[in-house]
Amino acid sequence: QVQLVESGGGLVQAGGSLRLSCAASGSIFNINAMGWYRQAPGKQRELVAKIPTGGSAIYADSVKGRFTISRDNAKNTMYLQMNSLKPEDTAVYYCNILAGLLLMNYWGQGTQVTVSS
């Protein structure tokens, strides 16, 4: 069983910064990719950023130049540094891992990020 636990969300003013963390535990092997998604009220869940194993980070156009994704493979932990936050970044942010022989998706419980104007 794989468990993902996010932390670091909160309320911040526009222009501020937050750092999200995602700690993975359990029987994790063959990690294909790790990533962050977000879902704003009334909208579909969307990709924010992801890092394929052995590949380069991929970012949504809306966050390029402001967000940075990183991972610590030794600790099975992933981070999302969010700078220059905007009110439109307000959403629940979810950690995701694509792993296992069958490449299953695992999700965290989500952490709320609220950016005030």
C-alpha positions in Angstrom: 0.0 0.0 0.0 1.3 3.4 -1.0 0.6 6.5 1.1 1.2 10.1 0.0 1.0 12.9 2.6 1.1 16.5 1.5 2.0 19.5 3.7 2.9 23.1 3.4 -0.4 24.6 2.1 -1.9 27.7 3.6 -3.0 31.3 3.1 -0.6 33.8 1.5 -0.9 37.2 -0.1 -0.4 37.6 -3.9 3.3 37.8 -4.7 4.2 35.5 -1.8 5.7 32.1 -1.7 4.8 28.6 -0.4 6.6 25.3 -0.4 4.6 22.1 -0.6 6.0 18.8 0.4 4.9 15.3 -0.4 6.2 12.3 1.5 5.6 8.9 0.1 5.7 5.7 2.1 4.8 2.0 1.6 5.7 -0.5 -1.1 6.9 1.9 -3.7 8.9 0.6 -6.7 9.3 1.4 -10.3 8.3 5.0 -10.0 7.6 6.3 -13.5 6.8 9.9 -12.5 6.0 12.1 -9.6 3.9 15.2 -10.0 1.7 17.9 -8.6 -1.9 18.6 -9.7 -4.4 21.1 -8.5 -8.2 21.5 -8.6 -9.9 24.9 -8.1 -13.6 25.1 -7.2 -15.8 24.2 -10.2 -12.8 23.2 -12.3 -11.2 20.0 -13.4 -8.0 18.7 -11.8 -5.1 19.9 -13.9 -1.4 19.2 -14.0 0.9 21.7 -12.4 4.3 20.1 -12.7 5.8 16.6 -12.9 9.2 14.9 -13.1 9.5 11.7 -15.0 12.1 9.4 -13.6 15.3 10.1 -15.5 13.6 12.9 -17.3 13.2 16.7 -17.2 10.5 18.5 -15.3 7.4 19.5 -17.1 5.3 22.6 -16.1 1.9 24.0 -17.0 2.3 27.2 -18.9 0.5 29.1 -16.2 3.2 28.3 -13.6 6.4 28.3 -15.8 9.0 30.6 -14.3 7.2 30.8 -10.9 7.0 27.2 -9.7 9.8 24.7 -9.3 9.3 20.9 -8.7 12.0 18.8 -7.2 12.3 15.3 -5.7 14.6 13.6 -3.3 14.6 10.0 -4.4 16.5 8.8 -1.3 13.7 10.1 0.9 10.8 9.4 -1.5 9.9 13.0 -1.1 8.8 15.6 -3.6 8.6 19.4 -3.3 6.9 22.3 -5.1 8.4 25.7 -4.6 5.8 28.3 -5.5 6.9 31.9 -5.9 5.1 35.0 -7.1 1.8 33.4 -6.3 -1.4 34.8 -7.9 -5.0 34.6 -6.8 -5.7 32.2 -9.7 -3.3 29.7 -8.1 -5.8 29.1 -5.4 -6.8 25.5 -5.4 -6.4 22.2 -3.6 -3.0 20.8 -4.6 -2.5 17.0 -4.9 0.6 14.9 -4.9 0.7 12.1 -7.5 3.0 9.1 -8.1 2.8 6.9 -11.2 4.4 3.6 -10.1 4.4 -0.1 -10.0 4.5 -2.8 -12.6 1.0 -1.7 -13.8 1.8 2.0 -13.5 -0.9 2.8 -11.1 -1.7 6.3 -10.0 -1.5 7.1 -6.3 -2.8 10.4 -4.9 -2.4 12.3 -1.7 -5.3 13.8 0.3 -4.6 17.3 -1.0 -3.5 20.5 0.7 -5.3 23.8 0.3 -3.5 26.8 -1.1 -5.3 30.1 -0.9 -3.8 33.3 -2.4 -5.4 36.6 -1.5 -5.4 39.6 -3.6 
